[in-house]
Amino acid sequence: MRRRQFLAVSGAVAATAAFGGVRPAVAQDSELVLYCSPQIEWCQLMVEEFEKATGIKVAMTRKSSGETFAQIKAEARNPKGDVWWGGTGDPHLQAAEEDLTEEYMSSAFDGLHDWAKRQAATANNRTVGIYAGALGIGYNSELLAQAGLPAPECWADLAKPIYKGEVQIANPNSSGTSYTTLATLVQVFGEDEAFEFLKKMHANVNQYTKSGSAPIKAAARGETTIAIVFQHDMVTQKVAGFPIEIVSPCEGTGFEIGSMSIIKDGPNPEAARRFYDFALDKDIQEMAAGAKAYQVPSNAGASPPPQAPKLEQIKLIDYDFKEFGSSETRRRLLKRWDDEVNSLPR
């Protein structure tokens, strides 16, 4: 089996049991504190593989993107974490803008897709793209049929009174998925029209969840009919055998560049850099399907899972990551959502 080199500050370290059966010498940092934002199964897989590959012990916490960003901000004077892995790219860009993360360019950088490199360039190399995924509308086909409802085809459909109490979406304050949805709607409709749409859709929302992927899990369990989430999270439920159908909205849809950042002044900087290189490796990214994660990987040499949504077949908007990844824009939109949408009765 071939060997692969992972970069460490102290020098190149031999490939590990996962890549050649040789256990490496432990780097100066023997621990890593990982903040993880994708689904827990993928987080656990990354921890297990990195520990096998390096001998470095990992303490992992799984929280949504918005929650993780808030935690890193709260800990800024005394950082507890080393790496923030995964989750929507907008809060990673905001963390970079607020000087909460460190500049680093991996030795694997040249092998990444252009969209992952652009994400890094936007943040002056304080973050990097690790996967991509498109937003969409998922629905439970059995519940929809029982209710005698038509399948939604467009964002605008979700404001129709026929869907009252049938829609679930996360709270954009805690969820990167939902903030990306908010930013997408602003770009699709224009800001004022988007907020008028959100006010109407609010009457149809049965719950604003904390986690971005929670609505599609609820749809799979039969607890809601319609969910607004990333399409790869819908695929996870569909592959598991649940009656979930996937819609790419007719107006066009936004997408995420799931990202990774090294936390500024974290306790284990060498281990953080080793994890960064590790997570961009082709073979590691191809393991995602084993954790039922169906995003498109950022390493250009990595094959996406066959079930992954085909981004080239989806009408994607020209998502403005710089604008909607800025702290000022995020604060303003979230305040407007709280004031004009979340405050309304349902």
Secondary structure as the mmCIF struct_conf table of DSSP 4:
data_model
#
loop_
_struct_conf.conf_type_id
_struct_conf.id
_struct_conf.beg_label_comp_id
_struct_conf.beg_label_asym_id
_struct_conf.beg_label_seq_id
_struct_conf.end_label_comp_id
_struct_conf.end_label_asym_id
_struct_conf.end_label_seq_id
STRN STRN1 PHE A 6 PHE A 6
TURN_TY1_P TURN_TY1_P1 VAL A 9 SER A 10
STRN STRN2 VAL A 13 VAL A 13
HELX_RH_AL_P HELX_RH_AL_P1 ALA A 17 GLY A 20
BEND BEND1 GLY A 21 GLY A 21
HELX_LH_PP_P HELX_LH_PP_P1 ARG A 23 VAL A 26
BEND BEND2 GLN A 28 GLN A 28
STRN STRN3 GLU A 31 CYS A 36
BEND BEND3 PRO A 38 PRO A 38
HELX_RH_AL_P HELX_RH_AL_P2 ILE A 40 THR A 54
STRN STRN4 LYS A 57 ARG A 62
HELX_RH_AL_P HELX_RH_AL_P3 SER A 65 ALA A 74
TURN_TY1_P TURN_TY1_P2 GLU A 75 ARG A 77
BEND BEND4 ASN A 78 ASN A 78
BEND BEND5 ASP A 82 ASP A 82
STRN STRN5 VAL A 83 TRP A 85
BEND BEND6 GLY A 87 GLY A 87
HELX_RH_AL_P HELX_RH_AL_P4 GLY A 89 GLU A 97
TURN_TY1_P TURN_TY1_P3 GLU A 98 ASP A 99
STRN STRN6 THR A 101 GLU A 102
TURN_TY1_P TURN_TY1_P4 SER A 107 ALA A 108
HELX_RH_3T_P HELX_RH_3T_P1 PHE A 109 GLY A 111
STRN STRN7 LEU A 112 LEU A 112
HELX_RH_AL_P HELX_RH_AL_P5 ASP A 114 THR A 122
TURN_TY1_P TURN_TY1_P5 ALA A 123 ASN A 125
BEND BEND7 ARG A 126 ARG A 126
STRN STRN8 VAL A 128 ASN A 140
HELX_RH_AL_P HELX_RH_AL_P6 SER A 141 ALA A 147
TURN_TY1_P TURN_TY1_P6 GLY A 148 GLY A 148
HELX_LH_PP_P HELX_LH_PP_P2 LEU A 149 PRO A 152
BEND BEND8 CYS A 154 CYS A 154
HELX_RH_3T_P HELX_RH_3T_P2 TRP A 155 ALA A 159
BEND BEND9 LYS A 160 LYS A 160
HELX_RH_3T_P HELX_RH_3T_P3 PRO A 161 TYR A 163
TURN_TY1_P TURN_TY1_P7 LYS A 164 GLY A 165
STRN STRN9 VAL A 167 ALA A 170
TURN_TY1_P TURN_TY1_P8 PRO A 172 SER A 174
HELX_RH_AL_P HELX_RH_AL_P7 GLY A 176 PHE A 189
HELX_RH_AL_P HELX_RH_AL_P8 GLU A 191 HIS A 202
TURN_TY1_P TURN_TY1_P9 ALA A 203 ASN A 204
STRN STRN10 VAL A 205 THR A 209
BEND BEND10 LYS A 210 SER A 213
HELX_RH_AL_P HELX_RH_AL_P9 ALA A 214 ALA A 220
TURN_TY1_P TURN_TY1_P10 ARG A 221 GLY A 222
BEND BEND11 GLU A 223 GLU A 223
BEND BEND12 THR A 225 THR A 225
STRN STRN11 ILE A 226 PHE A 230
HELX_RH_AL_P HELX_RH_AL_P10 GLN A 231 VAL A 239
TURN_TY1_P TURN_TY1_P11 ALA A 240 GLY A 241
STRN STRN12 ILE A 244 VAL A 247
TURN_TY1_P TURN_TY1_P12 CYS A 250 GLU A 251
STRN STRN13 THR A 253 THR A 253
STRN STRN14 PHE A 255 ILE A 263
TURN_TY1_P TURN_TY1_P13 LYS A 264 ASP A 265
BEND BEND13 PRO A 267 PRO A 267
HELX_RH_AL_P HELX_RH_AL_P11 PRO A 269 ALA A 279
TURN_TY1_P TURN_TY1_P14 LEU A 280 LEU A 280
HELX_RH_AL_P HELX_RH_AL_P12 LYS A 282 GLU A 286
HELX_RH_3T_P HELX_RH_3T_P4 MET A 287 ALA A 291
TURN_TY1_P TURN_TY1_P15 LYS A 292 LYS A 292
HELX_LH_PP_P HELX_LH_PP_P3 GLN A 295 GLN A 295
STRN STRN15 VAL A 296 PRO A 297
BEND BEND14 SER A 298 SER A 298
STRN STRN16 ASN A 299 ASN A 299
TURN_TY1_P TURN_TY1_P16 ALA A 300 GLY A 301
BEND BEND15 ALA A 302 ALA A 302
HELX_LH_PP_P HELX_LH_PP_P4 SER A 303 PRO A 305
TURN_TY1_P TURN_TY1_P17 PRO A 306 GLN A 307
BEND BEND16 ALA A 308 ALA A 308
HELX_RH_3T_P HELX_RH_3T_P5 LEU A 311 GLN A 313
BEND BEND17 ILE A 314 ILE A 314
STRN STRN17 LEU A 316 LEU A 316
HELX_RH_AL_P HELX_RH_AL_P13 PHE A 321 PHE A 324
TURN_TY1_P TURN_TY1_P18 GLY A 325 GLY A 325
BEND BEND18 SER A 326 SER A 326
HELX_RH_AL_P HELX_RH_AL_P14 SER A 327 TRP A 337
HELX_RH_PI_P HELX_RH_PI_P1 ASP A 338 ASN A 342
TURN_TY1_P TURN_TY1_P19 SER A 343 SER A 343
BEND BEND19 LEU A 344 LEU A 344
#
